[in-house]
Amino acid sequence: MPRRVILDTDTGVDDALAILLALRSPELRVEAITGVGGNTPLRHCMRNILITLEVLGLKTLPEVASGEAHPLVRKLNFSGDIHGSDGLGEATLLLNPDGSRTYPDSLYTISPIHAVDLILHHTSQYKKDLTLIAVGPLTNIAKAIIKNPQNMCQIREIIIMGGAFETGGNVSNVAEFNIHADPEAAQIVCDSGIPLLFVPLDVTRQALLDAEIIQKYASQGGAQAKFVYHSTSKYVDFHRQGKGINGCFLHDPLAVAVAIQEDLVTLVPARVDVETTGNFTTGMTVSNLRCYPGANKNARVSIGLDVHKFLNLFTERVLA
């Protein structure tokens, strides 16, 4: 039976790829997609979710709901230099030869229910049968925990694309973007008692999709592969110029892949907390991955990845 999931996303480029992977995987039943401000403003996030769903051309779609636009207590800094001004690598600005937009705004509609309430509705309905996959700041999920902690504690687990444990951060020396964007929310999630599984930069930086592979499949004419090419071009340029890498990291798709096939990653139990007050360490995920006995463990942390198996899965489901 497919695993019921809610995908909570701040739909930038790799988030869109995560949506494609989730909806193309029969092992998952995506009950809802909820948006949160993060890589891009919430209004762009929601538009990007719907455009990505249009690319899939599915007859039956998950419910889509808009959530929190801002972190619990901080100002949100967007990632326009990485994900483009539209959050989708400028794909929404592309024009066809006749002047029409290549990816026009979708005719799909957004639920009138707030994302937090939709999450709570599904957690109440499915309990242990439901997994949350969080690939953006944890604001929506923290709000749901605050509103109804008993309800949220009944779910199977939360898979979090976030954190940097034995590697450097991507927004500071020690902090990863999703956690850094709302560290207070992240700590609420860590203290919730809900089973957590972290997919941090330690493993997502191993998940590199080569630009030549993207071009190869896009040249064959598939709608999804073309969308991946169009949406990742600026993202690839960022990696090429800033990191000397001819490709892009599949941060968020890896979190979805772990929900599909957990043995793609090597996991260790740990106690994870988030630094919320440091001058230089805000958003740092603090943990001892050596698993000393007696530790008050609240999570499992991914420390290794079967790169070949994951890239094959992604390529077969999304590009081919």
Sine and cosine of phi, psi and omega as CSV:
sin_phi,cos_phi,sin_psi,cos_psi,sin_omega,cos_omega
0.00,0.00,0.72,-0.70,-0.01,-1.00
-0.86,0.51,0.52,-0.85,0.03,-1.00
-0.99,0.16,0.84,-0.55,0.01,-1.00
-0.97,0.26,0.78,-0.63,-0.01,-1.00
-0.68,-0.74,0.44,-0.90,0.27,-0.96
-0.90,-0.43,0.75,-0.67,0.04,-1.00
-0.98,-0.21,0.90,-0.44,0.00,-1.00
-0.97,-0.26,0.88,-0.47,-0.26,-0.97
-0.63,-0.78,0.48,-0.87,0.11,-0.99
-0.93,-0.37,0.86,0.50,-0.42,-0.91
-0.69,0.72,1.00,0.05,0.30,-0.95
-1.00,-0.06,-0.35,-0.94,-0.12,-0.99
-0.90,0.43,-0.82,0.58,-0.07,-1.00
-0.95,0.32,-0.38,0.92,0.13,-0.99
-0.90,0.43,-0.67,0.74,0.03,-1.00
-0.87,0.48,-0.63,0.77,0.04,-1.00
-0.92,0.40,-0.56,0.83,0.05,-1.00
-0.91,0.41,-0.63,0.78,0.05,-1.00
-0.88,0.47,-0.71,0.70,0.03,-1.00
-0.85,0.53,-0.72,0.69,-0.02,-1.00
-0.90,0.44,-0.70,0.72,-0.03,-1.00
-0.88,0.47,-0.71,0.71,-0.06,-1.00
-0.98,0.22,-0.26,0.97,0.03,-1.00
-0.99,-0.16,0.20,0.98,-0.07,-1.00
-0.90,-0.43,0.93,-0.38,-0.04,-1.00
-0.92,0.39,-0.26,0.97,0.04,-1.00
-0.95,0.31,-0.26,0.97,-0.03,-1.00
-0.90,-0.43,0.58,-0.81,0.18,-0.98
-0.89,-0.45,0.97,-0.24,-0.06,-1.00
-0.99,0.15,0.96,-0.27,-0.03,-1.00
-0.97,0.24,-0.54,0.84,-0.04,-1.00
-0.34,-0.94,0.42,-0.91,0.18,-0.98
-0.84,-0.54,0.83,-0.56,-0.04,-1.00
-0.90,-0.44,0.65,-0.76,-0.07,-1.00
-0.97,-0.22,0.52,-0.86,0.02,-1.00
-0.58,-0.81,0.57,-0.82,0.07,-1.00
-0.91,0.41,0.68,-0.73,-0.03,-1.00
-0.12,-0.99,-0.99,-0.12,0.03,-1.00
-0.85,0.53,-0.52,0.85,-0.10,-1.00
-0.54,-0.84,0.37,-0.93,0.04,-1.00
-0.83,0.56,0.45,-0.89,-0.11,-0.99
-0.83,0.56,-0.64,0.77,-0.03,-1.00
-0.89,0.46,-0.61,0.79,0.06,-1.00
-0.95,0.32,-0.64,0.77,0.03,-1.00
-0.82,0.57,-0.74,0.67,-0.05,-1.00
-0.93,0.38,-0.67,0.74,0.06,-1.00
-0.86,0.50,-0.66,0.75,-0.04,-1.00
-0.93,0.37,-0.57,0.82,0.09,-1.00
-0.86,0.51,-0.75,0.66,-0.07,-1.00
-0.93,0.37,-0.64,0.77,0.05,-1.00
-0.88,0.47,-0.67,0.74,0.01,-1.00
-0.89,0.45,-0.64,0.77,0.04,-1.00
-0.91,0.41,-0.59,0.81,0.05,-1.00
-0.87,0.49,-0.65,0.76,0.00,-1.00
-0.86,0.51,-0.58,0.81,-0.02,-1.00
-0.94,0.35,-0.51,0.86,0.03,-1.00
0.89,0.46,0.59,0.81,-0.03,-1.00
-0.99,0.13,0.47,-0.88,0.04,-1.00
-0.99,0.16,-0.58,0.82,0.00,-1.00
-0.89,-0.46,0.79,-0.61,-0.07,-1.00
-0.86,-0.50,0.46,-0.89,0.12,-0.99
-0.95,0.32,0.36,-0.93,0.09,-1.00
-0.93,0.36,0.62,-0.78,-0.02,-1.00
-0.87,-0.49,0.79,-0.62,-0.06,-1.00
-0.72,-0.69,0.59,-0.81,0.01,-1.00
-1.00,-0.02,0.67,-0.74,-0.07,-1.00
-0.88,-0.47,-0.69,-0.72,-0.11,-0.99
-0.98,0.18,0.72,-0.69,-0.02,-1.00
-1.00,0.05,-0.37,0.93,-0.12,-0.99
-0.69,-0.72,0.44,-0.90,0.09,-1.00
-0.87,0.49,0.20,-0.98,-0.05,-1.00
-0.86,0.51,-0.70,0.71,-0.10,-0.99
-0.72,-0.69,-0.10,0.99,-0.13,-0.99
-0.91,-0.41,0.19,-0.98,0.15,-0.99
-1.00,0.09,0.64,-0.77,-0.03,-1.00
-1.00,-0.04,0.75,-0.66,0.09,-1.00
-0.96,-0.27,0.85,-0.52,-0.09,-1.00
-0.99,0.14,0.12,-0.99,-0.08,-1.00
-0.89,-0.46,0.76,0.65,-0.06,-1.00
-0.89,0.46,-0.51,0.86,-0.01,-1.00
-0.94,0.34,-0.35,0.94,-0.02,-1.00
-0.98,-0.18,-0.73,0.68,-0.14,-0.99
-0.98,-0.21,-0.02,1.00,0.00,-1.00
1.00,0.05,0.27,-0.96,-0.06,-1.00
-0.91,0.42,-0.41,0.91,0.01,-1.00
-0.99,-0.14,-0.05,1.00,-0.04,-1.00
0.99,0.15,-0.11,0.99,-0.09,-1.00
-0.82,-0.57,0.57,0.82,0.07,-1.00
0.90,0.44,0.47,0.88,-0.05,-1.00
0.93,0.38,0.23,0.97,0.00,-1.00
-0.89,0.46,-0.52,0.86,-0.02,-1.00
-0.95,0.32,-0.19,0.98,0.00,-1.00
-1.00,-0.09,-0.13,0.99,-0.04,-1.00
-0.93,0.37,0.59,-0.80,0.00,-1.00
-0.86,-0.51,0.58,-0.82,0.14,-0.99
-0.98,0.22,0.23,-0.97,0.02,-1.00
-0.82,0.57,-0.48,0.88,0.00,-1.00
-1.00,0.08,0.07,1.00,0.04,-1.00
1.00,-0.03,-0.14,0.99,0.04,-1.00
-0.97,0.23,0.38,-0.93,-0.01,-1.00
-0.96,0.27,0.70,-0.72,0.02,-1.00
-0.91,0.42,-0.62,0.78,0.02,-1.00
-0.80,-0.60,0.99,0.17,-0.02,-1.00
-0.95,0.32,0.27,-0.96,0.07,-1.00
-0.84,0.54,0.62,-0.78,-0.09,-1.00
-0.97,0.24,0.44,-0.90,0.12,-0.99
-1.00,0.04,-0.14,0.99,0.07,-1.00
-0.90,0.44,0.42,-0.91,-0.06,-1.00
-0.93,-0.38,0.40,-0.92,0.05,-1.00
-0.99,-0.13,0.64,-0.77,0.00,-1.00
-0.87,0.50,0.59,-0.81,0.10,-0.99
-0.96,0.29,-0.21,0.98,0.00,-1.00
-0.99,0.17,0.71,-0.70,0.06,-1.00
-0.91,0.42,0.55,-0.83,-0.06,-1.00
-0.81,0.58,-0.66,0.75,-0.01,-1.00
-0.88,0.48,-0.69,0.73,0.00,-1.00
-0.94,0.35,-0.56,0.83,0.04,-1.00
-0.93,0.38,-0.65,0.76,0.08,-1.00
-0.85,0.52,-0.72,0.69,-0.02,-1.00
-0.92,0.40,-0.57,0.82,0.06,-1.00
-0.87,0.49,-0.73,0.68,-0.04,-1.00
-0.96,0.29,-0.58,0.82,0.05,-1.00
-0.91,0.42,-0.60,0.80,0.05,-1.00
-0.92,0.40,-0.60,0.80,-0.07,-1.00
-0.98,0.21,-0.65,0.76,-0.17,-0.99
-0.94,-0.33,-0.32,0.95,0.08,-1.00
0.74,0.67,-0.85,-0.53,-0.09,-1.00
-0.91,0.42,-0.20,0.98,0.03,-1.00
-1.00,0.09,-0.01,1.00,-0.10,-0.99
-0.91,-0.41,0.71,-0.71,0.11,-0.99
-0.88,-0.47,0.69,-0.73,0.15,-0.99
-0.99,-0.12,0.74,-0.67,0.12,-0.99
-0.93,-0.37,0.93,-0.37,-0.09,-1.00
-0.96,-0.26,0.91,-0.42,-0.02,-1.00
-0.87,-0.50,0.36,0.93,0.08,-1.00
-0.65,-0.76,-0.15,-0.99,0.13,-0.99
-0.82,0.58,0.47,-0.88,-0.16,-0.99
-1.00,-0.03,0.41,0.91,-0.10,-1.00
-0.89,0.45,-0.76,0.66,0.01,-1.00
-0.85,0.52,-0.69,0.72,-0.07,-1.00
-0.94,0.35,-0.65,0.76,0.06,-1.00
-0.89,0.46,-0.66,0.75,0.03,-1.00
-0.88,0.47,-0.64,0.77,0.03,-1.00
-0.91,0.41,-0.62,0.78,0.04,-1.00
-0.91,0.42,-0.69,0.73,0.02,-1.00
-0.88,0.47,-0.66,0.75,-0.09,-1.00
-0.96,0.29,-0.63,0.77,-0.04,-1.00
-0.48,-0.88,0.98,0.22,-0.06,-1.00
-0.89,0.45,-0.59,0.81,-0.01,-1.00
-0.90,0.45,-0.67,0.74,0.03,-1.00
-0.88,0.48,-0.76,0.66,-0.07,-1.00
-0.91,0.41,-0.54,0.84,-0.04,-1.00
-0.95,0.32,-0.10,1.00,0.01,-1.00
-1.00,0.04,-0.17,0.99,-0.10,-1.00
-0.97,0.22,0.22,-0.97,-0.05,-1.00
-0.92,0.40,-0.81,0.58,0.03,-1.00
-0.11,-0.99,0.18,-0.98,0.16,-0.99
-0.89,-0.46,0.84,-0.55,0.11,-0.99
-0.99,-0.10,0.86,-0.51,-0.15,-0.99
-0.91,-0.42,0.88,-0.47,0.24,-0.97
-0.99,0.14,0.97,-0.23,-0.06,-1.00
0.01,-1.00,0.37,-0.93,0.10,-0.99
1.00,-0.07,0.33,-0.94,0.11,-0.99
-0.58,-0.82,0.89,-0.46,-0.14,-0.99
-0.96,-0.27,-0.87,0.50,0.00,-1.00
-0.90,-0.43,0.46,0.89,0.07,-1.00
-0.65,-0.76,0.19,-0.98,0.03,-1.00
-0.97,0.24,0.24,-0.97,0.02,-1.00
-0.99,0.13,-0.02,-1.00,0.08,-1.00
-0.87,-0.50,-0.03,1.00,0.16,-0.99
-0.86,-0.52,-0.24,0.97,0.13,-0.99
-0.47,-0.88,-0.03,-1.00,0.01,-1.00
-0.87,0.49,-0.45,0.89,-0.14,-0.99
-0.80,-0.60,-0.14,0.99,-0.18,-0.98
-0.90,-0.44,0.65,-0.76,0.11,-0.99
-1.00,-0.02,0.48,-0.88,-0.18,-0.98
-0.85,0.53,-0.79,0.61,-0.13,-0.99
-0.86,0.51,-0.65,0.76,0.01,-1.00
-0.96,0.27,-0.67,0.74,-0.01,-1.00
-0.90,0.45,-0.53,0.85,-0.05,-1.00
-0.89,0.45,-0.56,0.83,0.04,-1.00
-0.52,-0.85,0.97,0.26,-0.06,-1.00
-0.91,0.41,-0.52,0.85,0.04,-1.00
-0.89,0.45,-0.68,0.73,0.06,-1.00
-0.89,0.46,-0.67,0.75,-0.01,-1.00
-0.88,0.47,-0.63,0.78,0.01,-1.00
-0.94,0.35,-0.58,0.81,0.09,-1.00
-0.86,0.51,-0.68,0.74,0.03,-1.00
-0.90,0.43,-0.67,0.74,0.01,-1.00
-0.90,0.44,-0.52,0.85,-0.02,-1.00
-1.00,0.00,0.01,1.00,-0.19,-0.98
-0.97,0.26,-0.40,0.92,-0.11,-0.99
1.00,0.05,-0.05,1.00,0.07,-1.00
-0.97,0.24,0.69,-0.72,0.08,-1.00
-0.85,0.53,0.75,-0.66,-0.06,-1.00
-0.86,-0.51,0.57,-0.82,0.10,-0.99
-0.74,-0.67,0.91,-0.43,-0.04,-1.00
-1.00,-0.06,0.73,-0.68,0.14,-0.99
-0.90,-0.43,1.00,0.03,-0.17,-0.98
-1.00,-0.04,0.01,-1.00,0.05,-1.00
-0.84,0.54,-0.45,0.89,0.01,-1.00
-0.79,0.61,-0.60,0.80,0.00,-1.00
-0.96,-0.27,-0.54,0.84,-0.05,-1.00
-0.93,0.37,-0.42,0.91,0.06,-1.00
-0.96,0.28,-0.15,0.99,0.13,-0.99
-1.00,0.01,-0.27,0.96,-0.10,-0.99
-1.00,-0.02,0.96,0.27,-0.10,-0.99
-0.98,-0.20,0.85,-0.53,0.07,-1.00
-0.99,-0.11,0.87,-0.49,-0.07,-1.00
-0.95,0.32,0.67,-0.74,-0.02,-1.00
-0.88,0.47,-0.53,0.85,0.00,-1.00
-0.93,0.38,-0.53,0.85,0.07,-1.00
-0.92,0.39,-0.68,0.73,0.03,-1.00
-0.86,0.50,-0.74,0.68,-0.02,-1.00
-0.89,0.45,-0.64,0.76,-0.02,-1.00
-0.85,0.53,-0.76,0.65,-0.04,-1.00
-0.96,0.28,-0.58,0.81,0.02,-1.00
-0.89,0.45,-0.57,0.82,-0.02,-1.00
-0.93,0.36,-0.28,0.96,0.00,-1.00
-1.00,0.09,-0.12,0.99,0.21,-0.98
0.99,-0.12,0.00,1.00,0.01,-1.00
-0.93,0.36,0.64,-0.77,-0.06,-1.00
-0.88,0.48,-0.68,0.73,-0.02,-1.00
-0.92,0.40,-0.70,0.71,-0.02,-1.00
-0.89,0.45,-0.63,0.78,0.05,-1.00
-0.90,0.43,-0.66,0.75,0.04,-1.00
-0.89,0.46,-0.68,0.74,0.04,-1.00
-0.87,0.49,-0.70,0.72,0.02,-1.00
-0.88,0.48,-0.75,0.67,-0.04,-1.00
-0.90,0.43,-0.67,0.75,-0.07,-1.00
-0.98,0.20,-0.41,0.91,-0.06,-1.00
-0.99,-0.13,-0.11,0.99,-0.10,-1.00
-0.85,0.53,-0.75,0.66,0.02,-1.00
-0.93,0.37,-0.61,0.79,0.02,-1.00
-0.88,0.47,-0.68,0.74,0.05,-1.00
-0.91,0.42,-0.67,0.74,0.03,-1.00
-0.86,0.52,-0.64,0.77,0.04,-1.00
-0.87,0.49,-0.72,0.70,0.00,-1.00
-0.92,0.38,-0.62,0.79,-0.04,-1.00
-0.92,0.39,-0.71,0.70,-0.07,-1.00
-0.98,0.20,-0.63,0.77,-0.08,-1.00
-1.00,0.04,-0.43,0.90,-0.11,-0.99
-0.81,-0.59,-0.07,1.00,-0.01,-1.00
0.93,0.37,0.50,0.87,-0.05,-1.00
-0.90,-0.43,0.78,-0.63,0.01,-1.00
-1.00,-0.04,0.96,0.29,-0.05,-1.00
0.22,-0.97,-0.37,-0.93,0.01,-1.00
-0.49,-0.87,0.48,-0.88,0.02,-1.00
-0.99,0.17,0.67,-0.74,0.02,-1.00
-0.99,-0.15,0.91,0.42,-0.06,-1.00
-0.84,0.54,-0.87,0.49,-0.13,-0.99
-0.95,0.30,-0.62,0.78,0.07,-1.00
-0.86,0.52,-0.50,0.87,0.01,-1.00
-0.91,0.42,-0.60,0.80,0.05,-1.00
-0.89,0.46,-0.64,0.77,0.07,-1.00
-0.91,0.42,-0.68,0.74,-0.01,-1.00
-0.88,0.48,-0.57,0.82,0.03,-1.00
-0.91,0.40,-0.56,0.83,0.08,-1.00
-0.92,0.39,-0.52,0.85,0.02,-1.00
-0.97,0.24,-0.71,0.70,-0.14,-0.99
-0.55,-0.83,1.00,-0.03,-0.13,-0.99
-0.89,0.45,-0.49,0.87,-0.06,-1.00
-0.96,0.27,0.09,1.00,0.18,-0.98
-0.90,0.43,-0.44,0.90,-0.04,-1.00
-0.88,-0.48,0.42,-0.91,0.14,-0.99
-1.00,-0.08,0.78,-0.63,-0.11,-0.99
-0.90,-0.44,0.59,-0.81,0.14,-0.99
-0.78,-0.63,0.60,-0.80,0.08,-1.00
-0.96,0.27,0.55,-0.83,-0.06,-1.00
-0.34,-0.94,0.30,-0.95,0.22,-0.98
-0.99,-0.14,0.87,-0.50,-0.01,-1.00
-0.91,-0.40,0.76,-0.65,0.15,-0.99
-0.76,-0.65,0.24,-0.97,-0.06,-1.00
-0.83,-0.56,0.76,-0.65,0.04,-1.00
-0.96,0.27,0.84,-0.55,-0.04,-1.00
-0.91,-0.42,-0.16,0.99,-0.12,-0.99
-0.83,-0.56,-0.07,1.00,-0.08,-1.00
-0.95,0.32,0.58,-0.81,0.05,-1.00
-0.94,0.35,-0.56,0.83,-0.07,-1.00
-0.88,-0.47,-0.10,0.99,-0.13,-0.99
-0.84,-0.55,0.22,0.98,0.02,-1.00
-0.82,0.57,0.74,-0.67,0.00,-1.00
1.00,0.06,0.00,1.00,0.03,-1.00
-0.94,0.34,0.72,-0.69,0.13,-0.99
-1.00,0.04,0.89,-0.46,-0.12,-0.99
-0.97,-0.23,0.84,-0.55,-0.05,-1.00
-0.32,-0.95,0.36,-0.93,0.14,-0.99
-0.92,-0.39,0.97,-0.25,-0.08,-1.00
-0.99,0.11,0.10,0.99,0.05,-1.00
-0.99,0.13,-0.07,1.00,0.17,-0.99
0.85,0.53,0.80,0.61,0.08,-1.00
-0.89,0.46,0.64,-0.76,-0.01,-1.00
-0.89,0.46,0.56,-0.83,0.04,-1.00
1.00,0.01,-0.09,1.00,0.01,-1.00
-0.92,0.40,0.55,-0.84,0.01,-1.00
-0.99,0.12,0.98,0.19,-0.15,-0.99
-0.96,0.27,0.67,-0.75,0.02,-1.00
-0.79,-0.62,0.06,1.00,-0.11,-0.99
-0.38,-0.93,0.24,-0.97,0.26,-0.97
-0.91,-0.42,0.68,-0.73,-0.09,-1.00
-0.88,-0.48,0.75,-0.66,0.04,-1.00
-0.97,0.23,0.80,-0.59,-0.01,-1.00
-0.85,-0.53,-0.16,0.99,0.02,-1.00
-0.55,-0.83,0.39,-0.92,-0.07,-1.00
-0.63,-0.78,0.69,-0.72,0.19,-0.98
-0.99,0.12,1.00,0.00,-0.15,-0.99
-0.87,0.49,-0.73,0.68,-0.06,-1.00
-0.87,0.50,-0.72,0.70,-0.03,-1.00
-0.91,0.42,-0.65,0.76,0.00,-1.00
-0.92,0.40,-0.74,0.68,-0.03,-1.00
-0.90,0.44,-0.57,0.82,0.08,-1.00
-0.90,0.44,-0.69,0.73,0.02,-1.00
-0.87,0.49,-0.75,0.66,-0.04,-1.00
-0.89,0.46,-0.70,0.71,-0.05,-1.00
-0.90,0.45,-0.70,0.71,-0.03,-1.00
-0.91,0.41,-0.61,0.79,-0.09,-1.00
-0.99,0.10,-0.58,0.82,-0.19,-0.98
-0.96,-0.29,-0.63,0.77,-0.11,-0.99
-0.99,-0.12,-0.61,0.79,-0.12,-0.99
-0.95,0.30,0.00,0.00,0.00,0.00
